Structure formats: C-alpha cells, structure tokens
C-alpha cells in the first residue's frame, strides 16, 4: 500500500454557503431544508436538496450541534473486558441509542482504574450524555455534570448526586447459583473471578462465597484472572492440582473463564462434566449455548439494561434536578448440561 500523501491539499468540502449561492437562496434556507419539520415549501426544499447533491454537500453535524446546543451524541465508556468478552453490551446500547435518535461515541479504557486518564479528552466532544460501563470517581462524575453532561452508570453503582444507575441483580443471581449447587450436594468450591478490583466480578464472587459459606460449604477458594478463556483454563488447572482434586463445583464471574475451565476439566484433567465436577458461568454469551459447551449460566438481559440506561438518560436531560434512580434488572438462571443443580 503506497504511503498517504499528507502534503497534497484535500479538495474543499462544500459548505451551506456554497449551496445557498448555487441555489439562489439564503444560507438559513439551506439549513432549514435539511430539517424535516421546518416550514419550507416542497418546491424550495426539492430544489435546494438537488443542488446540494450536485455539490456533494452534507450538513456538518458538529456545526449544527454548536447552533442547537445538542449533538445527539452520547459517549459510551467500555473497558477492554466488556469489549472483548461481552460485546453484546455495546451492540445493545448502540441499538437503544439509535432508537432514541442518538449516536454512540465509543470511549474505550484499559480497565476501571484507567478511566480518569481518558475522560479528560472525552469532554472535548459536545456530548449530550455519558453511559459508563466502567467505574467513575466522584471527581470524574462532577466534571461531566459541571459541563451539563448527565451520567448513567451501566452495571455499576454510585452514591454520587444526580447519577442514575442500571444493573443486573448480580448478587442475588450469584446467591441463587450457590444455593442450587449446595442443594445438589456440592461442598468444595472454586470461584474464578476477573481482576481483583473489577466491581462486577467482585459483586458476583463475594455474594457467591458468602452464600455457600452460610450454607455450610467445606471449602471455598477464589482466584482472580483477566476474564479471559486462557486464564480461566490455567486457573482451573492450577487450583485443581493445589487442592489434590478436591473441587466438585466451579463458579465463574463470566462465561469466558467458565468455558476455559470447562475445556481444561475435560481435556487436561480427565474429568467428566458434570459427573465429576459442575461448572457455572455468568452472562450467557452466544458460545455458552453451543453444543460443544452447553454451559449452565446466568443470562443478564443486556437489551433491557441498555433500554433502561437510555431511558434514564432522556429523563435526566429533561429534568436535570430529578432525584437519582437505580434500576435493577432481573436475571435468569439458564440450566444446561455443565452443572448438576438442586433447583
């Protein structure tokens, strides 16, 4: 591929002034012709749009946002873990925002702890709102609010003033799994979480550990990974050998680690799933239902989560002083063939 010639000038982009001059109308008329509900005669609109097409003119969304005070763009912050291992979240938010006539501006961060370094640059864009799938500090939240950018937290919680939150019932779902596994007779558990400081993983693993201990488990061991298939596999192998094979059930904070653990049990440790060991994940990603895995897991309704996040953002834009709201979206335990459950 030849190098891009950055020295050559780019052809000038047609402006609304160029269209107005060629069409013989005022510049404000050109702008109104591109607004669906503006009071312009059909003949004038058709004439202006035809001239605009000849000049390859497209309205400048950034300029329009400066005039109207709204960009129709919503920033969405996602960590690399969400982007790699549960991309359905991003698709669901994109669809929900599109249905609300808004555009998604993707902001990616390495982890929850790396958010602050990125957010300063996000404020350079004229955002109508921010939906964060990562933890935000009180300082970061306040910075957006001071610029009249409302914030909604997605699968996160905050006590900050004026911040709405939507989340799966992570703790309750994990407790239901713990109860089901104990009722099936399991008593020696391995929990494979994500990064130690990842809030969603922590909520799921902590609730599970607390519940199985309350129900009289003999052994509970928790390890941390990067949420990946590869680390789920290696964590399973190392923990099983350390325990001298005394693990009869595994709960994973996401499906990718569960799939890695499942394959390791079957192909490296010579275990039959679920006859020798039960494995449960969380999220219900597409691979979980494949015949190869048939993973028992928790399905979180990402479409409803996304819809609620966009709805709360719209309410906040309409009434910035309204009381902060937290919506908890129920999850569903999906029973497949990777676990013996008592329910």
C-alpha positions, 0 to 999 in steps of 0.5 A: 500500500503506497504511503498517504500523501499528507502534503497534497491539499484535500479538495474543499468540502462544500459548505451551506454557503456554497449551496445557498449561492448555487441555489439562489437562496439564503444560507438559513434556507439551506439549513432549514431544508435539511430539517424535516419539520421546518416550514419550507415549501416542497418546491424550495426544499426539492430544489435546494436538496438537488443542488446540494447533491450536485455539490456533494454537500452534507450538513456538518453535524458538529456545526449544527450541534454548536447552533442547537446546543445538542449533538445527539451524541452520547459517549459510551465508556467500555473497558477492554473486558466488556469489549472483548468478552461481552460485546453484546453490551455495546451492540445493545446500547448502540441499538437503544441509542439509535432508537432514541435518535442518538449516536454512540461515541465509543470511549474505550479504557484499559480497565476501571482504574484507567478511566480518569486518564481518558475522560479528560479528552472525552469532554472535548466532544459536545456530548449530550450524555455519558453511559459508563460501563466502567467505574467513575470517581466522584471527581470524574462524575462532577466534571461531566455534570459541571459541563451539563453532561448527565451520567448513567452508570451501566452495571455499576453503582454510585452514591454520587448526586444526580447519577442514575444507575442500571444493573443486573441483580448480580448478587442475588443471581450469584446467591441463587447459583450457590444455593442450587449447587449446595442443594445438589450436594456440592461442598468444595468450591472454586470461584474464578473471578476477573481482576481483583478490583473489577466491581462486577466480578467482585459483586458476583464472587463475594455474594457467591462465597458468602452464600455457600459459606452460610450454607455450610460449604467445606471449602471455598477458594477464589482466584482472580484472572483477566476474564479471559478463556486462557486464564480461566483454563490455567486457573482451573488447572492450577487450583485443581492440582493445589487442592489434590482434586478436591473441587466438585463445583466451579463458579465463574464471574463470566462465561469466558473463564467458565468455558476455559475451565470447562475445556481444561476439566475435560481435556487436561484433567480427565474429568467428566462434566458434570459427573465429576465436577459442575461448572457455572458461568455468568452472562450467557454469551452466544458460545455458552449455548453451543453444543460443544459447551452447553454451559449452565449460566446466568443470562443478564438481559443486556437489551433491557439494561441498555433500554433502561440506561437510555431511558434514564438518560432522556429523563435526566436531560429533561429534568436535570434536578430529578432525584437519582434512580437505580434500576435493577434488572432481573436475571435468569438462571439458564440450566444446561448440561455443565452443572448438576443443580438442586433447583 
